[in-house]
Amino acid sequence: MNGINTVLGLISPDSLGLTLVHEHIVAAYPGWECDPLARPYDRARMVEVCTCNLKPVKSYGVTTIIDATPVDLNRDVDVMKEVSEKLEINIICSTGRYSEEEGKWAYLKQRSRSGVGDMKTELYESFMSEITQGIGRSGAKPGVIKIATGPNSISPCEEAALRAAARACKETGIPIITHTQDGTMGPEQVELLAGEGVDPLRVLIGHMCGNSSLEYKEAVLSKGANIAFDRFGLEKFMPDETRVAMLVELLGMSYADHVMISQDFIGCTLGRKTVWPKEALRLYANWSYVNVFLNIIPALKDAGITDEQIRTMMVDNPRRLLSGA
């Protein structure tokens, strides 16, 4: 690859710098638009909120964000472009699809049932169109392919998406990042992608901090793929203290070259205003774009993790993933 796609155009790998590998600028589950009590779509307001939420990362030296929102989670490239311009920060957007249970699949399923389209081929064609031609009228081209699977199995739709992503990855050099659900299917994702001929180094398996098993993580790492501890602050799924302990153990086993960290934070969501119960608020209290810097890196350093290891996870590994070099 000669450069890396951002929403504002190509940049060199050396321009990536400190990178958060799995965040969201705008995201929402399908169906929000059917709620009559949902807040109306207001792009100017969304840009304002996202800019405000993301701005604090600048003081920690973050220069690049990978937005892991696929089209069926209400990806909004126009908002990304405005936020990127305002903050002078690189935002890399995604092509791809979400899980069958929580994404949008009725259209492709109907085409497949009617015999007018092959799902794997049509997914591949859609990924390639966005990678080569840009997303809609925005002109922005994705820098990653985002694929997701549900809990405990890979559905036929998800398998088609993984195989389509593998073909697009091999042809374009665009890496694949993934969502795993409930700490499952990470090894199976890598096995399927590698079986399609994808270099495991071009794969980042997401949400690997959602499973407390060391063997589960080693099953992915042993295949040569990268893993993401990318939900720091989302203590609904796993306490950050446990995540830090798992990460320290892996770094002690010399896996720093294959681990990246992030928070899976969402700058702005769509739908009706939500009032969270107190217990839920406690479990989300530290979730933000800067939790890694405020809480996680200090905890890692207290455990003996070096600045060099942190730089490897947050600068060197993302650059290698995105550039292939």
SULZI-V489436 format. One record per residue. N is the residue number from 0. D_LAST is the distance of its C-alpha to the last C-alpha in whole Angstrom. Layout:
# SULZI-V489436
n = <N;N>
d_last = <D_LAST;D_LAST>
This chain:
# SULZI-V489436
n = <0;1;2;3;4;5;6;7;8;9;10;11;12;13;14;15;16;17;18;19;20;21;22;23;24;25;26;27;28;29;30;31;32;33;34;35;36;37;38;39;40;41;42;43;44;45;46;47;48;49;50;51;52;53;54;55;56;57;58;59;60;61;62;63;64;65;66;67;68;69;70;71;72;73;74;75;76;77;78;79;80;81;82;83;84;85;86;87;88;89;90;91;92;93;94;95;96;97;98;99;100;101;102;103;104;105;106;107;108;109;110;111;112;113;114;115;116;117;118;119;120;121;122;123;124;125;126;127;128;129;130;131;132;133;134;135;136;137;138;139;140;141;142;143;144;145;146;147;148;149;150;151;152;153;154;155;156;157;158;159;160;161;162;163;164;165;166;167;168;169;170;171;172;173;174;175;176;177;178;179;180;181;182;183;184;185;186;187;188;189;190;191;192;193;194;195;196;197;198;199;200;201;202;203;204;205;206;207;208;209;210;211;212;213;214;215;216;217;218;219;220;221;222;223;224;225;226;227;228;229;230;231;232;233;234;235;236;237;238;239;240;241;242;243;244;245;246;247;248;249;250;251;252;253;254;255;256;257;258;259;260;261;262;263;264;265;266;267;268;269;270;271;272;273;274;275;276;277;278;279;280;281;282;283;284;285;286;287;288;289;290;291;292;293;294;295;296;297;298;299;300;301;302;303;304;305;306;307;308;309;310;311;312;313;314;315;316;317;318;319;320;321;322;323;324>
d_last = <9;11;11;12;15;18;21;22;20;16;14;12;9;11;14;13;15;16;16;18;17;20;23;25;27;30;31;34;35;36;40;40;41;44;46;49;48;45;44;44;40;40;37;38;39;35;33;36;35;31;31;34;32;28;29;30;26;26;28;25;23;21;19;17;19;18;21;21;25;25;28;30;30;31;28;29;27;30;30;26;26;29;28;25;27;30;27;25;22;19;20;18;20;20;21;23;26;28;30;33;35;34;32;34;35;38;38;35;38;41;39;38;42;43;41;40;36;34;32;29;29;30;27;25;26;26;23;22;25;23;20;21;24;24;26;30;31;28;26;23;20;18;15;15;18;20;22;25;28;31;33;33;32;30;33;33;32;29;28;28;26;23;23;23;20;19;20;18;15;15;16;14;11;12;12;15;17;20;24;26;29;32;29;29;27;24;24;25;23;20;22;23;20;19;22;21;18;15;12;13;10;10;13;15;19;21;24;24;26;29;29;31;30;28;28;27;24;23;24;21;19;20;19;15;15;14;18;19;22;22;26;27;31;32;34;36;33;33;34;31;33;32;29;28;30;28;24;26;27;23;22;25;23;20;18;17;13;14;16;16;19;21;25;25;28;29;30;33;35;37;41;44;44;43;45;44;46;46;45;42;41;41;38;36;37;34;32;30;27;28;29;26;27;30;31;28;26;30;30;27;28;32;30;29;25;24;22;19;19;19;16;14;15;15;13;10;10;10;8;5;8;8;5;4;0>
